[in-house]
Amino acid sequence: MYDTVDNYSVEVVSDGAKTRIVAKSKVNPKNIANLNSYFQKNTAGQYEKYEVTDSNVDAVLSNVIRQGITRGLYIDNNVDKPSTNMPLNGDITHRQIRHKRTIGEQNYTSTGQKLSTHWPIFQKFRDTGFGSIIRATMTLHQVCASRCSFCSTINRSRKDAISLDEAKKFVIDLDEKQRLFNEEHFPEYNEKYRDLTGSDIKLRGLILSGGGQPNLWPHFSVFVEWLSDRDIELGLITNGFPKHIDDEIYKHFRWIRLSITPEDASPFYPQQQFDLQRFPGSIQNNAHQTFGMSYVYGPWTNDDLLNRLNIAANRWGADYVRLLTDCNLPRDLQLTAHVDLGERLFRLGLVDKQGNPTSKIFHQLKYHSCPSETLDVWDDNQCKLQIYNTFWDTTGHEVNGKSHCYPCDSVTVLEENANNAERRFNPEKWGTVTNDEVEGLYTRPVQAFFDPNKNCQACLFVNNNKEVRRLTSLTDAEFDQISNPPHIEHVNFP
């Protein structure tokens, strides 16, 4: 057993037929990741996938020990070159990334472009300093059936789970209690919001996500049935569809996103092929629901898998397949991976020369920011996302009987220094309120719970922060002139 630079334990495991590197969390050794393959640059500068074997495992292991369990799986001629979140060669505009932002990327991801469809809550914040939590995500528990090497919460405790009553109370606090609060204390802005959206200021969109796999939580079906009677749009992010869950329950979701894992990371994939997994008939070609897939590009990827993603999307009636790079990577290597992904998609004919999709696959250009990109964004030392969004993660719930909310779901992969991603939710670093005090996010003026200038320099949602900053600086006349494009969907998940 060896220790890596990013504080994991790694060892070589061989069963005779296959050799792999196993990484274990030191925080919770039950959480493991199998490192079965790696990327190495060829003479053309492109990454090629190689399996870990007896003949190369020592070299790969050495790289993982020195570079970490994420960076260590990318091997080129400059193996000792340090990774960084500081921009190289100026900025991303100097990189040759074959990418085109599409309507699909605007609709199915959080880019900040939907925020203006809720402009009265930002006018309210401008004038009063009070937030409006219209979007929330819940993790429910920390049990997952997959063992992905890029897991962003590999240091979690699987015992941290919430009860059904706690889940319901959280929703009631953000839904009907927030509605009553705004009707009483901010009727002017509530009326403007109702005129614009048809709803009072309250929780509009709720996502059930991981943490653990949400539909493995024991109360999943009962909770979803209860939610279906409320005026809240529901989203689901899951790795799969357990057979003990009635397929009809999925009809209650406005959208569902299936995360496709490395094929050797999910034991429920028959023959280690994602496209052979159980798929609910209630989702397939459901005209009242958006169904999509998400895939993280990395050393576990080859051309065959990318082509099968497109084939499966057509067979299952998916609306899209989102591809992005590993957010555990530092900025410079993440951008390099984006370059490689864009070129690979073009080579396979899945995007055109400009990066426009020729299939249901779109490439999301999501990457870490650097300090020069966040200048003046957080001049008040406040993350702007907490004005309208909260993410409740159950970390610490078993010990404390409560757990914290966060402004976003991506704090676990932020790196201020190379190989320093926590890969867990740390309330002392990024937490806002605990779940039993979530009302404080809208009944008290927005406050700085932590300094993002110190804790979030590698932020993945800088554009969202900038858009909130812009909206909260508009004049009344500028608010009145806002016109939202008709093609934007899923506006309750900004």
ABEGO torsion letter per residue (X at the ends): XBBBAAGBBBBBBBAGABBBBBBBBAABAABBBBBABBBBBBAAGBBBBBBBBAAAAAAAAAAAAAAEAAAAABBBABAABBBBABBBGGBAAABBBBBBBBAAAAAABBAGAAAAAAAAAAAAAAAAGBBBBABBBBAGBABBABBBAABAAAABBAABBBBAAAAAAAAAAABAAAAAAAAAABAAAAAAAAAAAGBBBBBABBBBBOEBBAAABAAAAAAAAAAAABBBBBBBBBABBBAABBAAAAAABABBBBBBBBAAABAABBGGBAAABBBBAAABGBAABBBBBBBBBBAABBAAAAAAAAAAAAAAGBABBBBBBBAABBAAAAAAAAAAAAAAAAAAGABBAAGBBABABBBBBBBBBBAAAABGAAAAGBBAAAAABBBBBABGAAAAGBBBBBABAAAAABBABBGABAGBBBAAAABBBBAAAAAAAAABBBBBABBAAAAAAABAAAAAAAAAAAAAABBAAAAAABBBBAABBGAABX
